[in-house]
Structure formats: C-alpha cells, structure tokens
C-alpha cells in the first residue's frame, strides 16, 4: 500500500517516480491519454468511422436488417449523438477552452467541418497534454472523459448493446437522457453545455403518470 504522504498519480493512484513528483499524472497515464486522443482523430479514426454505422440495423460489418414492421429511423441515434454537436467534438473543445483559459491563451477558433474541428482540437490537446499532466488538477477527469469517448465510439463500431439511458432534468425543465458514461451533453432547450460530473448531479426527471 502506498503511504498517504507519498505523491501519487491522480488517475491510477500509483506512486509517482522521482522525476514525476510535481505532476498530477504519471508518465504511463499521460501516454494513455495521448493514445486515446489519437484513436479518435483522422480519416481512419473512431470518430470518422462512426459514419459507417449510422444506418439502422447496421453494425461494424454486417448488412442493414430490420425485423420490425414499422419504418425504422433514418439513422441510428447513438452514433449520431456522438458525431453531432454536443458529442465528441464539443466535449474535446470544452476541454481545450478550459486549457486555454488557464494558460491565459486566446480563445481557440473552430474552422471547417466537425471532423476538421475534431482533428484541430485533438492536435492542440496533445500539444498541451504535458502541461495538463503537470499542472491541471482535473487531469484525472480529462483522462476519464477522453477514455469514455473512445469506449463509446468503439462500442458503436463493434455493435455492443447501447447502455440504458436515464432521464435527468435540466434547470430549464428540458429532459436529457444520459448514461453513466455520457461525457457531456448540450440541452436543446436552453443551450447549456453540461460536463460528465454536472450531468450526474442533475435531478432525475419525474415519470409522467399513465393516462
């Protein structure tokens, strides 16, 4: 067991090496965050490949099928929510804004398509990652949210069953449906952007009584 006075990584909680004592995250965890970021970006990255599974009934490899007698939705909502604003891109951009504000840098600018914005955010976050590992006290939350984004994208591509969604209520009264892994969401009612921890703190929405 690590002594309580021994500096430890805030992510894996293992004791830090001598040259890591001033950091919040150890070298191995920092490298893991970098790998997770890299898997999301680029034309062959997880984010781009979500387009392959947008069709209803389509998994990572199989053809589209449907056993329902009713017309299916034109797209699958789970991968679409990850690709749309409020999903992967917005979560990473929110973190980049936080990094820039702490460093007193100019507000980052978003240009091009969502894929282009994602690639820009990933590239910049990777540049600033060594600083975050050493000086950002919430780097553990950053690591957790990036890892969750990777797992969510991988889950959609592999065809794993979607996690159960729970209805929570925004302050404006709008109901958001989230899972324990939801890294962030934007309320369509008031445009408030919530992070992972903030979503879990929202009250459960009351179920409407059956008529």
Steps between C-alpha positions, in 0.01 A plus 500: 500500500629846412570725798243782527781756487652357181397703194283287273355526151146640521391263221641156586591587863841338475801668661675750276862455397761750618482701176117509516455626856375844393241356258136398538528213250771240454676441171307181419161665552608802295599268215165321530311829465707581193418160344129547569507842334684363195247217453220756464656721231576470130316355198543145636434595864211388717308824449515482120404131501176574685359596160520131405245399766243778468260288294232322710577135566859533380787388718869532435495234225154357444230617257204709603214284625172566671246266658258780581178557309525874557728725301836541680659835572712621206812498723612336824482755780792374709779549242330815372501655848873429525566662161271801543564818697479426870681170444866412449603827335331725755642310798855535367448865406370574850818356648717695257323823598568414865869441427532829310325697774731360768804586291361847414511412130262637241170317455552219247328543163298224336525472124367261237288189540442321829765247397744783436413661833551168677843454341597856595386453860682166534822643356493796738406290804793269430736798488371623837476155660844512670401829664164355610667191648726723709277792592128430442338371820208351302715301256347182646155616389642588158653151472171339602293695248740435211507127585120496516476661156730232361298219660170645378625523142649151515173366639301642211746361245504154656123479529490468877156564656446863592505573877172578671410869490370687803285816474636801689359850510681818402438817698283628214274198534617314190562127547836355391555125465848400613702193597766463767758534222356814339792742493301812417176626351345825384145577610293576189265711711744760641827409320679431831802272454544244781813301579500143629496588871239773452266260316517248783405773747179591314178375666316204353204602288166401645319229308168612360206312638327278247180647367 
